[in-house]
Protein backbone atom coordinates (compact mmCIF):
# COMPACT_ATOMS: atom_id res chain seq x y z
CA UNK A 1 0.00 0.00 0.00
CA UNK A 2 2.82 2.36 0.97
CA UNK A 3 4.59 1.73 -2.35
CA UNK A 4 1.36 2.46 -4.26
CA UNK A 5 0.98 5.79 -2.44
CA UNK A 6 4.59 6.73 -3.20
CA UNK A 7 4.11 5.76 -6.85
CA UNK A 8 0.90 7.78 -7.08
CA UNK A 9 2.60 10.80 -5.55
CA UNK A 10 5.51 10.46 -7.99
CA UNK A 11 3.12 10.32 -10.95
CA UNK A 12 1.22 13.36 -9.62
CA UNK A 13 4.47 15.28 -9.16
CA UNK A 14 5.53 14.41 -12.70
CA UNK A 15 2.18 15.59 -14.07
CA UNK A 16 2.52 18.83 -12.12
CA UNK A 17 6.00 19.38 -13.52
CA UNK A 18 4.72 18.76 -17.05
CA UNK A 19 1.90 21.21 -16.45
CA UNK A 20 4.27 23.89 -15.14
CA UNK A 21 6.56 23.29 -18.12
CA UNK A 22 3.60 23.59 -20.47
CA UNK A 23 2.63 26.93 -18.93
CA UNK A 24 6.06 28.49 -19.42
CA UNK A 25 6.28 30.88 -22.34
CA UNK A 26 8.89 29.95 -24.92
CA UNK A 27 10.69 32.94 -26.38
CA UNK A 28 11.75 33.31 -30.01
CA UNK A 29 15.24 31.93 -29.42
CA UNK A 30 13.80 28.77 -27.86
CA UNK A 31 11.33 28.33 -30.72
CA UNK A 32 14.18 28.85 -33.21
CA UNK A 33 16.23 26.20 -31.43
CA UNK A 34 13.31 23.74 -31.56
CA UNK A 35 13.31 24.17 -35.35
CA UNK A 36 17.02 23.26 -35.48
CA UNK A 37 17.72 26.86 -36.49
CA UNK A 38 16.16 26.25 -39.93
CA UNK A 39 15.94 29.99 -40.71
CA UNK A 40 19.68 30.43 -40.26
CA UNK A 41 21.06 27.25 -41.77
CA UNK A 42 24.11 27.91 -43.95
CA UNK A 43 23.98 31.68 -43.33
CA UNK A 44 26.46 34.15 -41.90
CA UNK A 45 24.70 35.72 -38.93
CA UNK A 46 25.06 39.07 -37.23
CA UNK A 47 23.38 39.15 -33.81
CA UNK A 48 22.03 42.28 -32.10
CA UNK A 49 21.62 41.46 -28.43
CA UNK A 50 22.54 42.23 -24.84
CA UNK A 51 22.41 40.34 -21.52
CA UNK A 52 18.60 40.04 -21.76
CA UNK A 53 18.96 37.78 -24.81
CA UNK A 54 18.85 34.45 -22.97
CA UNK A 55 16.82 31.24 -22.85
CA UNK A 56 14.87 30.15 -19.77
CA UNK A 57 18.06 28.69 -18.26
CA UNK A 58 19.87 32.02 -18.74
CA UNK A 59 22.07 30.77 -21.55
CA UNK A 60 23.00 33.65 -23.84
CA UNK A 61 21.67 33.75 -27.38
CA UNK A 62 25.27 34.56 -28.36
CA UNK A 63 26.42 31.16 -27.14
CA UNK A 64 23.35 29.34 -28.43
CA UNK A 65 23.89 30.60 -31.99
CA UNK A 66 27.65 30.18 -31.79
CA UNK A 67 27.16 26.49 -30.97
CA UNK A 68 24.32 25.93 -33.46
CA UNK A 69 25.21 23.43 -36.23
CA UNK A 70 25.61 24.89 -39.73
CA UNK A 71 25.05 28.45 -38.43
CA UNK A 72 28.01 30.82 -38.67
CA UNK A 73 27.91 33.64 -36.13
CA UNK A 74 30.25 36.25 -37.59
CA UNK A 75 29.38 39.53 -35.83
CA UNK A 76 27.79 40.86 -32.64
CA UNK A 77 26.15 44.25 -32.13
CA UNK A 78 25.31 45.76 -28.75
CA UNK A 79 23.29 48.78 -27.57
CA UNK A 80 24.18 50.68 -24.39
CA UNK A 81 25.95 48.45 -21.80
CA UNK A 82 27.18 46.12 -24.54
CA UNK A 83 26.44 42.58 -25.70
CA UNK A 84 27.58 40.95 -22.46
CA UNK A 85 26.64 43.86 -20.18
CA UNK A 86 30.29 44.62 -19.47
CA UNK A 87 30.22 48.20 -20.78
CA UNK A 88 29.45 50.67 -18.01
CA UNK A 89 26.60 53.17 -18.30
CA UNK A 90 27.45 56.02 -20.65
CA UNK A 91 30.64 54.40 -21.92
CA UNK A 92 31.09 54.15 -25.67
CA UNK A 93 33.48 51.63 -27.16
CA UNK A 94 34.68 50.78 -30.65
CA UNK A 95 35.02 47.34 -32.18
CA UNK A 96 36.16 44.66 -29.72
CA UNK A 97 36.32 40.87 -29.64
CA UNK A 98 33.94 38.75 -27.56
CA UNK A 99 36.20 36.73 -25.26
CA UNK A 100 33.92 33.68 -25.10
CA UNK A 101 33.42 33.23 -28.84
CA UNK A 102 36.13 35.24 -30.58
CA UNK A 103 33.43 37.01 -32.62
CA UNK A 104 33.84 40.74 -33.41
CA UNK A 105 31.59 43.05 -31.37
CA UNK A 106 30.34 46.41 -32.68
CA UNK A 107 28.73 49.10 -30.54
CA UNK A 108 25.37 50.59 -31.52
CA UNK A 109 25.55 53.16 -28.75
CA UNK A 110 27.12 56.60 -28.96
CA UNK A 111 27.86 58.19 -32.33
CA UNK A 112 27.09 54.98 -34.25
CA UNK A 113 23.50 53.95 -33.60
CA UNK A 114 22.81 52.44 -37.00
CA UNK A 115 25.03 49.65 -38.35
CA UNK A 116 27.43 51.01 -40.96
CA UNK A 117 28.25 49.28 -44.26
CA UNK A 118 31.61 48.23 -42.81
CA UNK A 119 29.87 46.61 -39.84
CA UNK A 120 27.61 44.63 -42.17
CA UNK A 121 30.23 43.22 -44.54
CA UNK A 122 29.82 39.49 -45.02
CA UNK A 123 26.44 39.34 -43.21
CA UNK A 124 23.55 37.37 -44.73
CA UNK A 125 21.07 37.91 -41.91
CA UNK A 126 20.75 40.21 -38.90
CA UNK A 127 19.09 38.65 -35.86
CA UNK A 128 17.60 40.78 -33.07
CA UNK A 129 17.07 39.37 -29.57
CA UNK A 130 16.62 41.95 -26.80
CA UNK A 131 14.04 42.18 -24.01
CA UNK A 132 12.20 45.49 -24.15
CA UNK A 133 9.89 47.19 -21.62
CA UNK A 134 7.04 48.31 -23.89
CA UNK A 135 7.76 52.03 -23.62
CA UNK A 136 8.61 54.27 -26.59
CA UNK A 137 11.36 56.24 -24.84
CA UNK A 138 13.30 53.09 -23.95
CA UNK A 139 15.82 53.01 -26.77
CA UNK A 140 16.15 49.32 -27.64
CA UNK A 141 13.27 49.56 -30.14
CA UNK A 142 15.03 52.55 -31.69
CA UNK A 143 18.13 50.39 -32.16
CA UNK A 144 15.95 47.67 -33.69
CA UNK A 145 14.33 50.06 -36.15
CA UNK A 146 17.62 51.64 -37.23
CA UNK A 147 19.10 48.18 -37.75
CA UNK A 148 16.08 47.24 -39.86
CA UNK A 149 16.74 50.33 -41.98
CA UNK A 150 20.35 49.30 -42.47
CA UNK A 151 19.26 45.77 -43.39
CA UNK A 152 16.84 47.14 -46.00
CA UNK A 153 19.50 49.37 -47.52
CA UNK A 154 21.96 46.49 -47.88
CA UNK A 155 19.50 43.76 -48.87
CA UNK A 156 20.15 41.77 -45.70
CA UNK A 157 17.51 39.58 -44.08
CA UNK A 158 16.26 40.66 -40.66
CA UNK A 159 14.98 38.23 -38.03
CA UNK A 160 13.33 39.23 -34.75
CA UNK A 161 13.33 36.61 -32.00
CA UNK A 162 10.23 37.71 -30.15
CA UNK A 163 9.93 38.34 -26.42
CA UNK A 164 7.08 39.42 -24.10
CA UNK A 165 5.97 42.98 -23.58
CA UNK A 166 6.39 42.97 -19.77
CA UNK A 167 3.45 45.32 -19.19
CA UNK A 168 1.12 43.33 -21.47
CA UNK A 169 -0.07 43.52 -25.06
CA UNK A 170 -3.14 45.64 -24.39
CA UNK A 171 -2.11 48.88 -22.69
CA UNK A 172 -1.78 51.83 -25.08
CA UNK A 173 -1.19 55.33 -23.72
CA UNK A 174 -0.01 58.63 -25.13
CA UNK A 175 -0.05 60.57 -28.36
CA UNK A 176 1.97 59.66 -31.44
CA UNK A 177 5.41 61.21 -31.82
CA UNK A 178 5.25 64.32 -33.96
CA UNK A 179 7.78 64.91 -36.74
CA UNK A 180 9.85 67.70 -35.08
CA UNK A 181 10.37 65.49 -32.03
CA UNK A 182 11.56 62.30 -33.69
CA UNK A 183 14.69 61.27 -31.82
CA UNK A 184 16.45 58.24 -30.35
CA UNK A 185 14.02 58.40 -27.39
CA UNK A 186 10.98 58.67 -29.69
CA UNK A 187 12.15 57.18 -32.97
CA UNK A 188 8.76 56.25 -34.44
CA UNK A 189 5.21 57.57 -34.70
CA UNK A 190 3.80 55.32 -32.01
CA UNK A 191 2.23 56.04 -28.59
CA UNK A 192 4.31 56.22 -25.42
CA UNK A 193 2.98 52.79 -24.39
CA UNK A 194 2.34 50.87 -27.59
CA UNK A 195 0.96 47.49 -26.46
CA UNK A 196 2.99 45.34 -28.87
CA UNK A 197 5.84 42.86 -28.60
CA UNK A 198 9.06 43.83 -30.36
CA UNK A 199 8.20 41.35 -33.14
CA UNK A 200 4.75 42.85 -33.67
CA UNK A 201 6.22 46.33 -33.62
CA UNK A 202 8.83 45.32 -36.20
CA UNK A 203 6.03 44.08 -38.49
CA UNK A 204 4.18 47.37 -38.08
CA UNK A 205 7.27 49.50 -38.73
CA UNK A 206 7.99 47.49 -41.85
CA UNK A 207 4.49 47.33 -43.30
CA UNK A 208 3.42 50.88 -42.43
CA UNK A 209 6.47 52.34 -44.19
CA UNK A 210 7.89 53.85 -41.02
CA UNK A 211 11.40 52.85 -42.10
CA UNK A 212 11.50 54.40 -45.56
CA UNK A 213 12.21 51.05 -47.21
CA UNK A 214 10.98 47.60 -46.29
CA UNK A 215 13.43 44.98 -45.14
CA UNK A 216 13.14 41.21 -45.61
CA UNK A 217 11.61 40.64 -42.19
CA UNK A 218 10.88 37.38 -40.39
CA UNK A 219 9.54 37.25 -36.84
CA UNK A 220 9.99 34.07 -34.82
CA UNK A 221 6.94 34.18 -32.52
CA UNK A 222 6.83 32.99 -28.95
CA UNK A 223 4.81 30.00 -27.86
CA UNK A 224 2.36 30.33 -24.99
CA UNK A 225 2.24 34.12 -24.67
CA UNK A 226 -1.14 35.88 -24.47
CA UNK A 227 -1.89 39.59 -24.82
CA UNK A 228 -3.23 39.91 -21.28
CA UNK A 229 -0.07 38.44 -19.73
CA UNK A 230 2.36 40.52 -17.75
CA UNK A 231 5.88 39.20 -17.29
CA UNK A 232 5.19 37.41 -14.01
CA UNK A 233 2.79 35.08 -15.81
CA UNK A 234 5.41 33.94 -18.34
CA UNK A 235 7.47 31.92 -15.83
CA UNK A 236 10.59 33.36 -17.47
CA UNK A 237 13.59 34.78 -15.61
CA UNK A 238 13.91 38.56 -15.71
CA UNK A 239 17.33 39.92 -16.59
CA UNK A 240 17.60 43.61 -15.76
CA UNK A 241 17.33 45.54 -19.01
CA UNK A 242 19.39 48.42 -17.58
CA UNK A 243 20.64 49.35 -14.09
CA UNK A 244 17.42 51.10 -13.07
CA UNK A 245 15.07 48.42 -14.45
CA UNK A 246 16.00 45.61 -12.05
CA UNK A 247 12.61 43.88 -12.10
CA UNK A 248 9.89 43.27 -14.66
CA UNK A 249 7.50 45.47 -12.67
CA UNK A 250 9.98 48.33 -13.05
CA UNK A 251 8.48 48.76 -16.53
CA UNK A 252 5.21 49.98 -15.00
CA UNK A 253 6.94 52.52 -12.80
CA UNK A 254 9.26 53.76 -15.53
CA UNK A 255 6.11 54.60 -17.49
CA UNK A 256 4.61 56.36 -14.47
CA UNK A 257 7.52 58.65 -13.59
CA UNK A 258 10.17 58.65 -16.31
CA UNK A 259 8.83 61.66 -18.21
CA UNK A 260 8.85 63.90 -15.13
CA UNK A 261 12.24 62.46 -14.24
CA UNK A 262 13.70 64.00 -17.40
CA UNK A 263 13.31 67.48 -15.89
CA UNK A 264 15.48 66.77 -12.86
CA UNK A 265 12.80 68.66 -10.92
CA UNK A 266 12.17 65.86 -8.43
CA UNK A 267 13.82 62.58 -7.60
CA UNK A 268 11.89 59.68 -9.10
CA UNK A 269 13.97 57.14 -7.21
CA UNK A 270 16.93 56.91 -9.58
CA UNK A 271 19.76 57.20 -7.11
CA UNK A 272 17.80 55.52 -4.34
CA UNK A 273 16.65 51.95 -3.70
CA UNK A 274 13.31 52.18 -5.56
CA UNK A 275 14.01 53.54 -9.07
CA UNK A 276 10.96 55.14 -10.73
CA UNK A 277 8.69 54.24 -7.79
CA UNK A 278 8.57 57.63 -6.07
CA UNK A 279 8.47 61.40 -6.35
CA UNK A 280 10.43 63.43 -3.80
CA UNK A 281 12.01 66.84 -3.27
CA UNK A 282 13.43 68.99 -0.49
CA UNK A 283 11.08 70.71 1.98
CA UNK A 284 7.91 68.86 1.02
CA UNK A 285 5.09 67.93 3.38
CA UNK A 286 4.99 64.25 2.44
CA UNK A 287 1.76 63.54 4.34
CA UNK A 288 -0.06 66.40 2.66
CA UNK A 289 1.14 65.51 -0.84
CA UNK A 290 0.23 61.87 -0.28
CA UNK A 291 -3.23 62.81 0.98
CA UNK A 292 -3.93 65.14 -1.93
CA UNK A 293 -2.87 62.53 -4.49
CA UNK A 294 -4.94 59.81 -2.84
CA UNK A 295 -7.94 62.18 -2.74
CA UNK A 296 -7.85 62.25 -6.55
CA UNK A 297 -8.90 58.57 -6.50
CA UNK A 298 -6.79 57.70 -9.50
CA UNK A 299 -7.65 54.25 -10.75
CA UNK A 300 -5.28 51.47 -9.66
CA UNK A 301 -2.79 53.55 -7.67
CA UNK A 302 -2.17 54.63 -4.08
CA UNK A 303 0.51 56.80 -2.50
CA UNK A 304 2.27 56.83 0.87
CA UNK A 305 4.64 59.36 2.44
CA UNK A 306 8.35 58.63 2.12
CA UNK A 307 11.50 60.22 3.54
CA UNK A 308 14.95 59.59 2.11
CA UNK A 309 18.42 60.84 1.27
CA UNK A 310 19.34 59.94 -2.36
CA UNK A 311 22.72 58.25 -2.79
CA UNK A 312 23.32 59.84 -6.21
CA UNK A 313 21.59 61.71 -9.05
CA UNK A 314 18.86 64.27 -8.23
CA UNK A 315 19.03 65.33 -4.58
CA UNK A 316 22.23 63.45 -3.79
CA UNK A 317 22.94 63.65 -0.06
CA UNK A 318 19.97 65.93 0.66
CA UNK A 319 17.01 65.30 2.94
CA UNK A 320 14.13 64.60 0.60
CA UNK A 321 10.49 63.78 1.21
CA UNK A 322 7.59 62.90 -1.03
CA UNK A 323 5.47 59.93 -2.02
CA UNK A 324 6.00 56.33 -3.00
CA UNK A 325 3.80 54.84 -5.73
CA UNK A 326 1.82 51.66 -5.08
CA UNK A 327 0.11 50.12 -8.09
CA UNK A 328 -2.93 48.22 -6.84
CA UNK A 329 -4.32 47.45 -10.30
CA UNK A 330 -1.85 48.21 -13.08
CA UNK A 331 -4.26 47.06 -15.79
CA UNK A 332 -6.72 49.84 -14.98
CA UNK A 333 -4.18 52.46 -13.96
CA UNK A 334 -3.34 55.14 -16.48
CA UNK A 335 0.35 54.71 -15.84
CA UNK A 336 1.76 57.61 -17.83
CA UNK A 337 -0.67 60.13 -16.34
CA UNK A 338 0.39 59.55 -12.72
CA UNK A 339 3.36 61.90 -13.12
CA UNK A 340 1.19 64.63 -14.61
CA UNK A 341 -1.02 64.59 -11.51
CA UNK A 342 2.08 64.89 -9.34
CA UNK A 343 3.05 67.99 -11.33
CA UNK A 344 -0.44 69.38 -10.77
CA UNK A 345 -0.53 68.82 -7.01
CA UNK A 346 3.01 70.09 -6.52
CA UNK A 347 2.03 73.34 -8.29
CA UNK A 348 -0.93 73.78 -5.94
CA UNK A 349 1.06 73.10 -2.77
CA UNK A 350 4.33 74.75 -3.78
CA UNK A 351 3.79 77.36 -6.51
CA UNK A 352 7.34 78.57 -5.89
CA UNK A 353 8.67 75.11 -6.79
CA UNK A 354 7.65 74.99 -10.43
CA UNK A 355 8.53 71.98 -12.58
CA UNK A 356 8.70 74.30 -15.59
CA UNK A 357 10.94 77.23 -14.68
CA UNK A 358 14.29 78.77 -15.52
CA UNK A 359 15.98 76.11 -13.41
CA UNK A 360 14.62 73.28 -15.59
CA UNK A 361 14.55 75.11 -18.96
CA UNK A 362 17.65 73.31 -20.18
CA UNK A 363 15.70 70.03 -19.94
CA UNK A 364 12.58 71.19 -21.82
CA UNK A 365 13.91 69.84 -25.12
CA UNK A 366 14.43 66.34 -23.71
CA UNK A 367 11.06 66.46 -21.94
CA UNK A 368 9.39 67.29 -25.26
CA UNK A 369 11.29 64.56 -27.12
CA UNK A 370 10.22 61.95 -24.58
CA UNK A 371 6.63 63.17 -24.77
CA UNK A 372 6.88 63.15 -28.56
CA UNK A 373 5.49 66.70 -28.70
CA UNK A 374 5.87 70.09 -27.03
CA UNK A 375 2.11 70.37 -26.57
CA UNK A 376 2.05 68.52 -23.25
CA UNK A 377 4.53 70.98 -21.71
CA UNK A 378 2.90 74.03 -23.26
CA UNK A 379 -0.64 73.04 -22.34
CA UNK A 380 -0.03 71.98 -18.77
CA UNK A 381 2.38 74.81 -17.92
CA UNK A 382 -0.34 77.43 -18.53
CA UNK A 383 -2.51 76.45 -15.53
CA UNK A 384 -0.85 73.25 -14.23
CA UNK A 385 -4.10 71.32 -14.70
CA UNK A 386 -3.96 67.74 -15.99
CA UNK A 387 -7.41 68.19 -17.53
CA UNK A 388 -5.84 70.62 -20.01
CA UNK A 389 -3.62 67.93 -21.55
CA UNK A 390 -5.63 64.71 -21.35
CA UNK A 391 -7.50 65.17 -24.67
CA UNK A 392 -4.19 65.74 -26.46
CA UNK A 393 -2.31 62.96 -24.68
CA UNK A 394 -5.08 60.46 -25.43
CA UNK A 395 -6.10 61.61 -28.92
CA UNK A 396 -4.29 58.92 -30.95
CA UNK A 397 -4.85 55.89 -28.75
CA UNK A 398 -8.06 54.50 -30.28
CA UNK A 399 -6.80 54.81 -33.86
CA UNK A 400 -3.48 53.20 -32.96
CA UNK A 401 -5.19 50.28 -31.23
CA UNK A 402 -7.24 49.68 -34.37
CA UNK A 403 -4.19 49.87 -36.64
CA UNK A 404 -1.96 47.74 -34.45
CA UNK A 405 -4.43 44.83 -34.38
CA UNK A 406 -3.41 44.11 -37.98
CA UNK A 407 0.00 43.06 -36.68
CA UNK A 408 -1.00 40.98 -33.68
CA UNK A 409 0.77 37.62 -33.49
CA UNK A 410 -0.98 36.60 -30.28
CA UNK A 411 -4.54 36.49 -28.96
N, C-alpha and C positions, 0 to 999 in steps of 0.2 A: 504493500500500500504506500509506504514511504517513498519507494522508488518511483511509483506512478505519479505521486504528487510532485516530486522533484522534476520528473520528465515533463509534466504538464506546465510547470513553472518555467522551465527552460524554453519550451515551445512558445509560451506566451511572451517571454522576454524577447525571443527572436522575432516574433510577429510585431512587437512594439518597436524594435529596432528597424525593421523593414519599413514600418509606417513612418517613423521619424525620418528615415532616409528618403522616403518617397515625398515627404513634405518639403524637403530642402530644395530651394531654388538652385538650378544649375545655370551658371553664368555662361556667356558666349565662349569663353576659352574652354570650359569643360564640355560644352556641346561640340565645339570644333575637335577636341581630342577624341570624343566618342566616334566622330566620323573618320578617324585616322588622318585628320588634317587634309582631307580631300581637296579643299579649296586652295591649299598652298603647295600641293605636291609638285616637285620639280621646279619651284619658283624661288627666286632670290628675294628675300623678305626684309623689309625695313619695319621695325616695330616702334611705335610711339607709346610709351608707357611710363609708369612711375611705381612707387612701392604698393599702390592700391591694386595694381594688375597682378592678382594672385588667384589661385584656385581655393577651394574650401579648406584645404590643408595648408594654406599660406605659401604654397610653392609659386615662385614668380613665373609670370608668363614668359619672361626672358629665358629662363632655364627650360621651361616646357617646350618652347619652340626651338631652342638650341639643340635639344635632345631628340626632337621629332624626326623620324626617318624620312629621307628624301625631301626635307625642307631645309633650305640654306638661309640661316639668319645672317645677314651681312651688314646690318646697320641698326643702331638704336638711337632714338630721339627722345629727349626728356624735357618737360616743362620746368617751371620753378621747382627747386629742391632736387632735380635730377632723376635719372632712371632708377637708381637704387636708394634715393633719399639721402645721399651723402653730400649734397651740396647745400650749404647753409642758406637760410632765408636772405634774399637780396643779392646773393653772390651770383655772378655770371661767369661761366667758364667756356673755353673753346672746345675743340675736339679732343676727346680723351679716349682711353681704351678701357672697356669693362674688364676688371681683373678676373672675374669668374669665367668669362667666355672668350675673352680676347677680341670681342667685336667692337668696332669703332662706335663711340657715343658722341652725338651732336646735341648741343643745347638749343632748345626752342624758347629760351627765356633771355630777356635783355634786348639787344639790338636786333637779333635774328629771331623773329617769332614765326616766320614762315620758312619751310625748308627751301634752301637755295638749290639751283641746278647742280652745283658741285656735291651737295649733300645727297642728292638723289641718283647719282651716277651708279649704274649697274643694278638698280632696283626694279623688280617686276611688279611688286605689290607692297603697298603701305598698309600696315595693320595697326589699328587703334584700340588700346585696352586700358582705360583709366576710369576709376570710379568718380562720378561727379556728385554734386549735391542739389541739383535741380534748380539752381538760381542763376539768372543771367549774368550777374556781375562776377561770378566765380569763373576764372579765366580758362579752365580746361576745355570748355566747349569752344572758346575762341581759338585755342590751339588746334582743336579738331577741324574747325571750319577752314582755317588758313591752310592746314595740311591738305584738306580736300581740294582747295583751290590749286595748290601746287601739283597735286596728283592729276587734276584735269588738264592743266597746262602742259604736262609732260607725258600725257597718255599712260599714266600708271594706274593700275587697279587700286581701289581703296576698300578695305574691309574693316567694319566696326564689330568688335566683339562686345555684345551688349551687356549692360549691367543695370541694376535697379536704380530708379529714382528714389532716394531714401525718404523723401517726404511722402510721395505716392504719385500715381499717374493721373490724378484728378484735379489737384489744386492749381488753379491759374489765377494770378494776381498781377495787376499793374498794367500800365499802358505800353504800347509798342515803342521801341527806340525810334527816335526821330533822326532824320538824316544828319543834321549838324552835330549830333551827339554820339554818332557811331565811334566806338573806340574799343580797345582791348577788353574793357570791363562792360561793354554793351555792344558786342560785335555785330549782332543781327537784329532784325526787326521782329522781335519776339517779346512777350511780357516778362516782367521781372521773375515771376514763378511761372514756368511754362508747361508743367504737367506732362512731360514726355521723358522717355529714356534717351540716352545719348544716341542709340541706334535709330529711334523714331525721329529724333531731331535731325539726324544726318539725312534721313530720307526726305524730310520736309525741306531742309536747306537745299538739297539737290534738285528736287522736283519743282520747288517754287521759285527757282532761279535766283536764290539769294547769294549764290556764289559767283555769278557772272557766266560760268561755263560748267556744265554737268560733268561729274567724274563717273568712272565706271565703279559704281558703289554696290557692295554686298554687305548686308547686315546679318550676322549670325545671332539669331534670337536666343533668349534664355528659355529654359524650360521650367514651368511651375510658377512663374511670376504673374500676379494679377494686378490690375490697375489700382485697386483699393489697398494694396499692401504697402505698409511702411517697412523700413529696413529690418526692424525687429522680427517681423513675420517671415523673413527669408531664411532664417537659420544659417546665415552666412557670417563669417567673421568680419568685423569692421576694422579696416586699417585707416588710421588718421589720414585724411586727404591733405592736410596742412597742419602746422603746429597748433592753430587755434580751432581746429575742427577735430577734436580728439574722439568724439563719439558720433554715432549716426544721428542722434537727436540734436546735435549741434547745428545741423542743417536748418531745423526749425528756427532756432534762436538767431542764427546768422541772418535769416530773412527778416526777423523781427526787429533787429537793432543795427544791422550793418550799414544801412544808408545814413542814419544819424551819426554813426561812428566815424564816417568820413569827414565830418566837420571838426573833429577833435574838441567839440564843445563839452561833451560829457564822456566819462569812461563808460564803455559798454562791456567791461569785463576783460578786455584784452589787456594783459598786464596783471591780471588777478587770477584766481583759481576757477572762475566760472565765465570763460570767454563767451561774449554775446548774450549772456543771461541776465544782464542788469543794466541800470542807468544810474549813474552817480556823479556827484560834483561836490565841491567844497561849500560849506555853509548852507546846507539844505535841511529842511525839516522833513526827515524821512517818513515819519508817521503821517504827516499831513499830505505829502505827495502820494504816499501809498493809499491813503483814504480817498483822496480825490480821484485817483485812477480807478480804484475799485468801485466807486460810486458811479462811474460811467457804465458799469455792467457790460463791458466788452465780452463778446461771446468767446468762451473757451479759454479765458486767461484771468489769473489773479496776480496780485502783487503783495509783497511784504517788505517792511523796512529793512535796510541793510546798512552796515557801517564797516568801513574797510580802509586800508592804506595800500594803494596799488604798488606792486613791486617794480613795474616799468610802464612805459607808454604814458598815456594821458593821466595826469595826477600822480605821477611817481613820487612816493614818499610823503604824500599829503594825506590829511585826514578827510576822507570822502564819506558822503552818506547819500542814500537814494533808495532805489527799489530793486528787488529781485523779481524776475518774471517766473511765473509758474503756469505752464500750459496744462489746463485741465481737460481740454478737448481740442487737440490741434486740428482735427478735421473741420471743425466749425469755426475755428479762430481765423480772423483775417490777419494773418501773420505780419505782412508788410506794413499794415496800418497801425500796429501797436506803437511804433516809434513816432509816428505823426501825432498820436494822442499825448505822448510824453512831451513833445515839443509844445503842444497846446497848453498843457497844464503847467509846465515850467514857465511859460510866458505869463500866465495868470498870477502865479505865486511870486515870481521873481522877474518882473518886467525889466529890471536892470541887468539881468543875466540873459541876454538874447542869444538864441542859437544862430541868428543871422545878424552879424554886426561887423564892425571893422576888424575885430579880432579873429573872425573866422572867414573873412572875405577871400583870403588866399585859397580857401578850400571850396569855394562855390563851384568852380569849374569841375572838380572831381565829383562833388555832390550831384551836379546836373548830369554828368556822364553816367553815373551809377543809376540815377533815376531814368535816364534815357531822354530827358527833356529838361528845359529850364522852367517849365510851367508849374511844376510842383513847388519849387522854391519861390517863384514870383507870386503865385496865388496864395500860398499859406503865409508868406511874410507880411502881407498887407494887414491882416487882422489876427493872424495866428489861430485860425479856426480850421479844424480838420474838414468841416462840412464844405469849406470853399474849394477843396481839392479832390474830394471823393469822386464827383462825376468825371473829372479828367483822368484820375488814376485808374478808374474802372471802365472807361469808355470802350476799350478794345477787347475786353475779356470774352464776351459772348461770341463775337465774330471769330476770335482766335480758337476758341474751343470747337466751334463748328468746322473750321479749316483743319485743325490738327487731327480730328477724328479720321481723316482720310489716310493718315500715316500710322494709325494704331497697329501695333503688332500683337497686342495682348488685350484680353477682355477686361 
